[in-house]
Amino acid sequence: MVAACLDAHRITGDARWSGYASSAFNWFLGQNYLQQAVYDVSTGGCRDGLHADRLNENQGAESTISFLLALWDMRSAERTNLT
């Protein structure tokens, strides 16, 4: 979602898309319906998602890579003043 929103901003020039990208990225950091970070600072991993009442404690490679790619995209957008 982060990459798609940033691409939409680059293509359309509509700044709303950068806001949507920030919202999508912040989901990892706790702006989700559980208000809990999916990214785990202590391990550097990312949990696989949310259950209805708790975090999924598994920290699979795919989730961690997804977080790192989203982080890379957000940092790259900051460097090019997209966010």
C-alpha positions as CSV (number, residue, x, y, z in Angstrom):
1,M,0.0,0.0,0.0
2,V,2.8,2.4,0.8
3,A,4.5,1.9,-2.6
4,A,1.2,2.1,-4.4
5,C,0.2,5.3,-2.7
6,L,3.6,6.9,-3.3
7,D,3.5,5.9,-7.0
8,A,0.0,7.5,-7.2
9,H,1.4,10.7,-5.8
10,R,4.3,10.7,-8.2
11,I,2.0,10.0,-11.2
12,T,-0.8,12.4,-10.3
13,G,1.0,15.0,-8.2
14,D,-2.0,14.8,-5.8
15,A,-0.5,15.3,-2.3
16,R,-3.4,13.3,-0.7
17,W,-1.6,10.1,-1.9
18,S,1.5,10.9,0.3
19,G,-0.8,11.2,3.3
20,Y,-2.4,7.8,2.5
21,A,1.1,6.4,2.2
22,S,2.0,7.7,5.7
23,S,-1.2,6.3,7.1
24,A,-0.4,2.9,5.6
25,F,3.1,3.0,7.0
26,N,1.9,4.1,10.4
27,W,-0.2,0.9,10.6
28,F,3.1,-0.9,11.3
29,L,3.9,1.5,14.1
30,G,0.6,1.1,16.0
31,Q,-2.0,3.2,14.2
32,N,-4.3,0.2,13.7
33,Y,-7.5,-1.0,15.4
34,L,-5.5,-2.6,18.2
35,Q,-3.3,0.5,18.7
36,Q,-0.3,-1.8,18.9
37,A,2.9,-1.8,16.9
38,V,3.3,-4.6,14.4
39,Y,7.0,-3.7,14.0
40,D,9.0,-4.9,17.0
41,V,11.8,-2.6,17.8
42,S,13.4,-5.1,20.2
43,T,13.8,-7.8,17.6
44,G,13.8,-5.8,14.3
45,G,11.1,-8.1,13.1
46,C,7.6,-7.5,12.1
47,R,4.6,-9.5,13.2
48,D,2.5,-11.3,10.6
49,G,-0.6,-9.3,11.3
50,L,-3.5,-8.8,13.7
51,H,-6.0,-11.1,15.2
52,A,-9.4,-9.7,16.3
53,D,-8.1,-9.2,19.9
54,R,-4.3,-9.5,19.8
55,L,-1.1,-9.3,17.7
56,N,0.0,-12.4,15.7
57,E,3.2,-13.2,17.5
58,N,4.8,-14.8,14.5
59,Q,7.5,-12.7,12.9
60,G,7.9,-14.2,9.5
61,A,10.4,-13.1,6.9
62,E,7.7,-11.9,4.5
63,S,6.3,-9.5,7.1
64,T,9.7,-8.1,8.1
65,I,10.6,-7.6,4.4
66,S,7.3,-5.8,3.8
67,F,8.0,-3.5,6.7
68,L,11.6,-2.8,5.5
69,L,10.4,-2.1,1.9
70,A,7.8,0.3,3.2
71,L,10.4,2.0,5.4
72,W,12.7,2.3,2.4
73,D,9.9,3.8,0.3
74,M,9.0,6.3,3.0
75,R,12.6,7.3,3.4
76,S,13.1,7.6,-0.3
77,A,10.0,9.8,-0.6
78,E,11.3,12.0,2.2
79,R,14.6,12.5,0.3
80,T,12.7,13.5,-2.8
81,N,10.2,15.6,-0.9
82,L,7.2,13.5,-1.7
83,T,6.0,13.3,1.9
